[in-house]
Amino acid sequence: MAESEADTPSTPIEFESKYFEFDGVRLPPFCRGKMEEISNFSLRSSDIWIVTYPKSGTSLLQEVVYLVSQGADPDEIGLMNIDEQLPVLEYPQPGLDIIQELTSPRLIKSHLPYRFLPEAMHNGEAKVIYMARNPKDLVVSYYQFHRSLRTMSYRGTFQEFCRRFMNDKLGYGSWFEHVQEFWEHRMDSNVLFLKYEDMYKDLGTLVEQLARFLGVSCDKAQLEGMVESCNQLIEQCCNSEALSICRGRVGLWKDIFTVSMNEKFDAVYRQKMGKSDLTFDFCL
């Protein structure tokens, strides 16, 4: 798999650097030089991985997974720096060497496409939780995220940003390929495929799926308590400063998509999702 420079991003000072392409996928610059080491990263059977395309509800999911897997109290989680407990594999900090040496059970996150994740994962090692989000809400959240960080300094219009999303010109490549790759592996014994909207629509079923997948034994009363704790976490998260501009809200896209944009997006969605039976409820 060869690395190559991508075209200069059309957004002003995006990441203050150029993206680069690896095996045809546009990746952020901090992934450069790491891809072979990531492919060979050693897994453990006790590992729990959370994988998402950016802005798919990673922060909220990691807190729910931590609560279910560790039996933690939601108030305790609220006082923690949860990101330190769940490092991102490809980020510069803390780095692959440190993540490799973390004590078990390791909880690790990544935004990389399925095919770039450690080879051992493809062979059934470790547990992988993948969360997909309605792409219309996701692109709005991703746009707001780009605008909110000085290191990205995105000053283009939402229409321009949405066009980049539809043309696979953002970091981590095509959302359409990202979700479909994992959807194709949803029946693998080490993969659990979830949807972001279900945390709001059917939290009980989602928590039950998580507990079963992670091998957490609990009776009905314990499960109900776990669901209530997760619900408390979600309420805390939604009221936090991090979501003060509502990036996590379901149905976010309705506030910004014009009729014309929506029609164009739907056409691209139908084309790129092809005959996939993965669906999202855009009417929520």
C-alpha positions in Angstrom: 0.0 0.0 0.0 1.6 3.2 -1.1 1.4 6.7 0.4 1.1 9.7 -1.8 0.4 13.4 -1.4 -3.2 14.4 -1.9 -4.3 17.6 -3.6 -4.0 20.7 -1.4 -7.3 20.9 0.6 -9.5 23.7 -0.8 -10.4 24.8 2.8 -8.1 27.5 4.3 -5.2 26.0 6.3 -7.1 22.8 6.8 -5.1 20.9 9.4 -2.3 23.4 8.6 -1.0 20.8 6.2 -1.9 18.6 3.3 -3.8 15.3 3.6 -2.0 12.3 2.2 -3.4 9.3 0.4 -2.9 5.8 1.6 -4.2 3.0 -0.7 -6.5 5.5 -2.3 -8.0 6.9 1.0 -7.4 10.5 2.2 -6.0 10.5 5.8 -5.0 13.2 8.2 -1.3 14.0 8.2 -0.6 12.5 11.6 -1.3 9.0 10.1 1.7 9.3 7.9 4.4 6.7 8.4 2.3 4.7 10.8 0.1 2.5 8.6 2.3 -0.6 8.5 2.9 -0.5 12.2 -0.9 -0.1 12.7 -1.6 -3.1 10.5 0.8 -5.2 12.6 -0.4 -3.9 16.0 -0.7 -6.8 18.4 -4.2 -7.4 19.8 -5.4 -9.2 23.0 -8.5 -11.2 23.4 -9.6 -8.9 26.2 -9.3 -5.7 24.0 -12.4 -3.6 23.4 -12.3 -1.4 20.4 -14.6 1.5 19.4 -14.4 2.4 15.7 -16.4 5.2 14.1 -16.2 7.6 11.2 -15.5 11.0 12.8 -18.5 12.7 14.4 -20.6 9.5 14.7 -21.1 9.8 18.4 -17.8 8.5 19.5 -17.6 10.5 22.8 -21.0 9.4 23.9 -20.5 5.8 22.9 -17.2 5.6 24.7 -18.8 6.7 28.0 -21.6 4.1 27.6 -19.1 1.3 26.7 -17.0 2.3 29.7 -20.0 2.2 32.0 -21.2 -1.2 30.8 -17.8 -2.9 30.6 -16.4 -1.5 33.8 -19.5 -1.2 35.9 -18.7 2.5 36.5 -20.9 5.1 38.1 -22.1 7.8 35.7 -21.2 10.5 38.2 -17.7 9.0 38.5 -17.3 9.0 34.7 -18.4 12.6 34.6 -15.4 13.5 36.8 -13.0 11.5 34.7 -11.0 12.5 31.6 -12.5 9.6 29.7 -10.3 10.3 26.6 -7.3 9.3 28.7 -8.9 5.9 29.4 -9.7 5.3 25.7 -6.8 6.5 23.5 -7.1 6.8 19.7 -4.8 4.3 18.0 -3.6 6.6 15.2 -3.4 9.9 17.1 0.1 11.4 17.9 -0.6 11.1 21.6 -0.1 8.8 23.5 1.4 6.9 20.6 1.4 3.3 19.4 4.2 2.1 21.8 2.3 3.3 24.9 -1.0 2.0 23.8 0.6 -1.4 23.1 1.8 -1.6 26.7 -1.4 -0.6 28.4 -2.7 -3.0 31.0 -5.6 -5.3 30.1 -8.4 -4.9 29.4 -7.5 -2.2 26.9 -10.2 0.1 25.5 -9.0 1.6 22.2 -10.6 3.9 19.7 -10.0 4.5 16.0 -11.5 6.3 13.0 -9.7 4.2 10.4 -11.5 2.2 7.8 -11.9 -1.5 8.5 -9.2 -2.6 6.0 -6.6 -0.4 7.7 -7.1 -1.7 11.2 -4.8 -4.3 12.7 -4.7 -7.5 10.7 -5.4 -9.6 13.8 -8.8 -7.9 14.1 -9.7 -9.2 10.6 -8.9 -12.7 12.0 -11.4 -12.4 14.8 -9.2 -11.2 17.6 -10.5 -8.6 20.1 -14.1 -7.2 20.3 -15.0 -4.3 18.0 -17.9 -2.0 18.5 -18.7 0.1 15.4 -21.2 3.0 15.5 -22.7 4.5 12.4 -24.7 7.8 12.3 -27.2 9.3 9.9 -24.9 10.9 7.4 -26.9 14.1 7.1 -26.5 14.8 10.8 -22.9 13.7 10.7 -21.9 16.1 7.9 -23.5 19.0 9.8 -21.6 18.0 13.0 -18.4 17.5 11.1 -18.8 21.0 9.5 -19.4 22.7 12.9 -16.4 20.8 14.3 -14.1 22.0 11.5 -15.2 25.6 12.1 -14.8 25.4 15.9 -11.1 24.4 16.0 -8.4 26.9 15.2 -6.1 24.1 13.9 -8.6 23.5 11.1 -9.8 27.0 10.5 -12.5 26.0 8.0 -14.2 29.2 6.7 -16.0 27.8 3.7 -19.7 27.5 3.4 -21.7 24.4 4.5 -22.6 23.8 0.9 -18.9 23.6 0.0 -18.1 21.3 2.9 -21.1 19.1 2.1 -19.8 18.8 -1.5 -16.4 17.7 -0.1 -18.2 15.1 2.0 -20.2 13.7 -0.9 -17.0 13.6 -3.0 -14.9 11.8 -0.4 -12.6 14.7 0.1 -12.4 14.8 4.0 -10.1 13.1 6.4 -10.6 9.3 6.8 -12.0 9.1 3.3 -15.4 8.1 2.1 -18.1 7.8 4.8 -20.1 5.6 2.4 -17.2 3.1 2.1 -16.4 3.3 5.8 -19.9 2.3 7.0 -20.4 -0.3 4.3 -17.1 -2.1 5.0 -18.2 -2.6 8.6 -21.8 -3.4 7.7 -20.4 -6.3 5.5 -18.6 -7.6 8.7 -21.6 -7.1 11.1 -22.1 -10.9 11.4 -18.5 -11.5 12.4 -18.3 -12.9 15.9 -16.0 -10.1 17.1 -18.0 -7.2 15.6 -21.0 -5.3 17.0 -22.6 -2.8 14.6 -24.7 -0.1 16.3 -26.5 3.1 15.1 -26.1 6.4 17.0 -29.8 7.2 16.8 -30.7 4.0 18.8 -29.1 5.6 21.9 -32.0 8.0 21.8 -34.7 5.8 20.2 -34.1 2.4 21.9 -31.4 2.7 24.6 -32.6 -0.4 26.5 -32.0 -2.7 23.5 -28.7 -1.0 22.7 -27.4 -1.5 26.3 -28.6 -5.1 26.3 -26.8 -5.7 23.0 -23.6 -4.2 24.4 -23.8 -6.2 27.7 -24.3 -9.5 25.8 -21.5 -8.7 23.3 -19.0 -7.7 26.1 -19.9 -10.8 28.1 -21.3 -8.7 31.0 -23.6 -10.9 33.1 -26.6 -9.2 34.6 -30.2 -10.0 35.6 -33.2 -7.9 34.6 -32.9 -5.5 37.6 -29.2 -5.0 37.0 -29.8 -4.4 33.3 -32.5 -1.8 34.1 -30.1 0.0 36.4 -27.5 -0.1 33.7 -29.9 1.5 31.2 -30.8 4.2 33.7 -27.2 5.0 34.4 -26.5 5.2 30.6 -29.5 7.4 30.2 -28.1 9.7 32.9 -24.8 9.8 31.0 -26.5 10.7 27.8 -28.4 13.6 29.5 -25.1 14.8 31.1 -23.4 14.7 27.8 -26.1 16.5 25.9 -26.1 19.3 28.5 -22.4 19.6 28.6 -20.4 22.5 27.1 -19.0 20.2 24.4 -22.4 19.9 22.9 -23.5 23.5 23.5 -23.9 24.0 19.7 -26.0 20.8 19.5 -23.6 18.8 17.4 -25.0 15.6 18.9 -28.6 16.3 18.3 -30.6 13.8 16.2 -32.3 15.6 13.2 -29.6 18.3 13.2 -29.6 18.4 9.4 -33.1 19.8 9.1 -31.9 23.2 10.3 -29.3 23.7 7.6 -30.1 21.6 4.5 -32.0 23.4 1.8 -34.4 21.5 -0.4 -31.9 21.5 -3.3 -29.1 20.3 -1.1 -31.2 17.6 0.3 -32.1 16.4 -3.2 -28.5 16.3 -4.3 -27.4 14.5 -1.1 -30.2 11.9 -1.5 -29.1 11.3 -5.1 -25.4 10.8 -4.1 -26.5 8.6 -1.1 -28.5 6.3 -3.4 -25.7 6.1 -5.9 -22.9 5.4 -3.4 -24.8 3.0 -1.1 -25.9 1.0 -4.1 -27.9 -2.0 -3.2 -26.8 -2.0 0.4 -29.5 -2.9 2.9 -28.0 -0.6 5.5 -30.6 2.1 6.1 -31.0 5.3 8.2 -34.2 7.0 9.3 -33.9 10.5 7.9 -37.3 11.4 9.3 -36.3 11.3 12.9 
